[in-house]
Amino acid sequence: MANWLAFTRAHCAIYRGTRGLIGGNLLGIQMLLLSTRGRKSGLQRTLPLAYVENKGDLIIVASNGGSAKDPAWWLNLREAETAEVQVGGETFAVRWREAPHKERTEYWRKLQSAIPAYRMYRFQSEREIPIVLLRRVTAAWESVPLKQSETEASFDTTSERSSETASAAAQTNR
């Protein structure tokens, strides 16, 4: 356990220090850093996890190496509405949800093709291993697209102002 903890801390430090250039991909497997708040301690806990991207979601698995017990990060995440993720050099807040039961087979296929160890974990554990979907929390202004007419109007206003500014500058230079 002590070796695993040391490896995890080193991985996180190197990942952060290199903005994911080192540690962001281990043997062809994409890695992210997940930060949760400890449900008992209240301290922020960060660890590297393998993930797969799918339709705007980051998919992670609470496998705990195929163990019969849930990983601590999953227990912490279940107590929170949001968490923080670092992918490469970008850090952002995420909301999470567990994959719907009827979609688990599809997610397992994607996960197992990207991360071969999951083939063993899935059958090694008697518990149903949670598949967790993380979705970026966006600011309100980012999530509401402008209507086409508003977009066109703002471009027209900008071009009119540019023309007016150019005309005024030309008159000043004369």
C-alpha positions, 0 to 999 in steps of 0.5 A: 500500500505504501508503494502505491501511495508513493506512486500515486503522489509522484504521478500526480506531481509529475502530471501537474508539473508537466501539464499532463505531458508526462503521466497523461498517457500511460502505455497508451491509456489516457489518464486524468487527475480526479480531485474529490473532497474527503467525506470524513476528513474534508481534505482534497484528495487527488489521484490519477485515473484511466479514462475514455472520452465519449460524447462529451463525457469522460468515462471512469471506472470505480474498479479499485483494481478489481477489488471487492471494495469500492475505491475511496474516491468513489465513496467521496464522489458519491457524497459530492455534487461536483469534483475537479478534473485535470486533463492535460493542462486544463483543470475544470469542475465536473458533475458526475452520474453513474452510467444507466444500467441499460447502457453499461454493456456499451460503455464496457465495450469502449472501456475494455477496448481502450483499457485491457485490464478492465476485461479482468476486473469486470469478472474478478469482482463480485460487486457491480463495478460503477461506471462513472460519467463526468461532464464539464460544468459550464458557465451559464453564458457558455451553455446558451447559444446565441440565436442566429439573428442575434449573432448576425446583428452583432456582426453587422453592428461591429462592421458598421462601427469599423466603417465609421472608425475608419472614416473618422480616421481618414478625415483626421489624417487629411 
